């Protein structure tokens, strides 16, 4: 018996996942924290590229819509 039954299996792996670069995204907690000194508009705007980098265009559109709505609400509130 020349082989070790407890040895790790040896397999050829064609697609090495470690070679792929991770998507550059903002930490969601950091994006939320940046919205405190600046505005919720800034936080919503920072979440938009996160969703794009993760490949979820629907949530990116939701973040863009939220940013636009908050901007309009802030502009409307500043009139009075």
Secondary structure, DSSP 8 states (H G I E B T S, - for coil): --S-TTS------SS-GGGS-------HHHHHHHHHHS-HHHHHHHHHHHHHHTT-HHHHHHHHHHHHHHHHHHHHHHT-
